[in-house]
Amino acid sequence: MEKEDMMLKIGRRAFLIGILIALIVGLYQAYTIASAEAILFTTDAGGWVAWLLAIIGAIVGILAFFGKGTITKKEIPTFLLAGISLVVMAGVFERSYTFLEPFIGALLSGISMSLSYFVAPAVGILAIKVIYDIGKD
């Protein structure tokens, strides 16, 4: 029982930390896009940040895969739909910051890109779980 509670706490904290880091990084990414500096995710430091977000997202996905995380079996379809929507949104806004008002486009691009780096590994892991669950019946 105590180990279950600890895994649930780890899952919750990993999810909240990942979202918080992704939002902060997304805001910084928006600033670098709008100020015409080197865009964060094209630098070496940005690569490390992207890996950090992906690893935290994978931890969230693995914990949810085994039923120990914050995403319950009932919530998996909703999470998958939301995660796919977020990844698609990041692709749409990736270059649209030049068409939209400079900071609004940069804000949409930066936040959606950093959130997708966090969510994509969890979506991939949970999609494998859903396919496995469907196939085993």
Secondary structure in CASP SS format (residue, H / E / C, confidence):
PFRMAT SS
TARGET T0000
AUTHOR 0000-0000-0000
METHOD secondary structure of the structure
MODEL  1
M C 1.00
E H 1.00
K H 1.00
E H 1.00
D H 1.00
M H 1.00
M H 1.00
L H 1.00
K H 1.00
I H 1.00
G H 1.00
R H 1.00
R H 1.00
A H 1.00
F H 1.00
L H 1.00
I H 1.00
G H 1.00
I H 1.00
L H 1.00
I H 1.00
A H 1.00
L H 1.00
I H 1.00
V H 1.00
G H 1.00
L H 1.00
Y H 1.00
Q H 1.00
A H 1.00
Y H 1.00
T H 1.00
I H 1.00
A H 1.00
S C 1.00
A C 1.00
E C 1.00
A C 1.00
I C 1.00
L H 1.00
F H 1.00
T H 1.00
T C 1.00
D H 1.00
A H 1.00
G H 1.00
G H 1.00
W H 1.00
V H 1.00
A H 1.00
W H 1.00
L H 1.00
L H 1.00
A H 1.00
I H 1.00
I H 1.00
G H 1.00
A H 1.00
I H 1.00
V H 1.00
G H 1.00
I H 1.00
L H 1.00
A H 1.00
F H 1.00
F C 1.00
G C 1.00
K C 1.00
G C 1.00
T C 1.00
I C 1.00
T C 1.00
K C 1.00
K C 1.00
E C 1.00
I H 1.00
P H 1.00
T H 1.00
F H 1.00
L H 1.00
L H 1.00
A H 1.00
G H 1.00
I H 1.00
S H 1.00
L H 1.00
V H 1.00
V H 1.00
M H 1.00
A H 1.00
G H 1.00
V H 1.00
F H 1.00
E C 1.00
R C 1.00
S H 1.00
Y H 1.00
T H 1.00
F C 1.00
L C 1.00
E C 1.00
P H 1.00
F H 1.00
I H 1.00
G H 1.00
A H 1.00
L H 1.00
L H 1.00
S H 1.00
G H 1.00
I H 1.00
S H 1.00
M H 1.00
S H 1.00
L H 1.00
S H 1.00
Y H 1.00
F H 1.00
V H 1.00
A H 1.00
P H 1.00
A H 1.00
V H 1.00
G H 1.00
I H 1.00
L H 1.00
A H 1.00
I H 1.00
K H 1.00
V H 1.00
I H 1.00
Y H 1.00
D H 1.00
I H 1.00
G H 1.00
K H 1.00
D C 1.00
END
